[in-house]
C-alpha cells in the first residue's frame, strides 16, 4: 500500500477533497488525471481497510461462528441466533 496514506479517516477526507476539486471542473486534463489516480489509490486503501475490519468482526463474533453482516440497516440481526418470542 501507499506509505503516504496515514489512516482510513485521513484517506476518506482526502478522497472527499479530491471529489470536490474534480466537481469544480477548473482543472487541466493532467491535474484531473493525477487526482483521479490518487483517488483510485485512496479508494483501494479504504476498501482494503473495510474488508479487514469485516473479517475481524466475523472472528470476534461472540459464539465464534462466522456470520455475514446484515446487508441493510433495516434487517434485524439476532446475535444469539434466536428469533424474537412474544
SULJOBEL-V413001 format. One record per run of one state. SS is the DSSP state (2 for helix, 1 for strand, 0 for the rest). FROM is the first residue (numbers start at 1). TO is the last residue. If there is no record, write none. Layout:
ss=SS from=FROM to=TO
ss=SS from=FROM to=TO
This chain:
ss=0 from=1 to=7
ss=2 from=8 to=24
ss=0 from=25 to=28
ss=2 from=29 to=59
ss=0 from=60 to=86
